[in-house]
Amino acid sequence: MSPRSIFDLQAELCRTMGNAARLRIVHSLREGPKRVTEIVEATGLAQAKVSQHLAILRAYGVVATKREGREVIYRIANPKLVRVCDLMREVLAEQASERSEVFEALEK
């Protein structure tokens, strides 16, 4: 079996992050570590869904955990992931602006 390429690993990470609920969770954790109940409150997602998505994010190394008594605290495993999300939002904002300019030009 051949080793996985960097492209395979990148695609795996993109698939992991390619879910709006997971992006909401990551966005909620940018402010700092949170308990599941805090993530539920911040995202508006059901507790069961948050737990499922956190398990996936944890399995792929996007979030890390720390136990405090009976509770698990989640945090972003690598702060660069937040920067990646910020860059994606910048790209989307630029694309939206370009589209808006095109539509405005068409209306004239």
MOVENTA-V936096 format. One record per run of one state. SS is the DSSP state (a for helix, b for strand, c for the rest). FROM is the first residue (numbers start at 1). TO is the last residue. If there is no record, write none. Layout:
ss = {SS SS}
from = {FROM FROM}
to = {TO TO}
This chain:
ss = {c a c a c b a c a c b c b c a c}
from = {1 6 18 20 30 34 36 44 47 60 63 69 71 77 80 108}
to = {5 17 19 29 33 35 43 46 59 62 68 70 76 79 107 108}
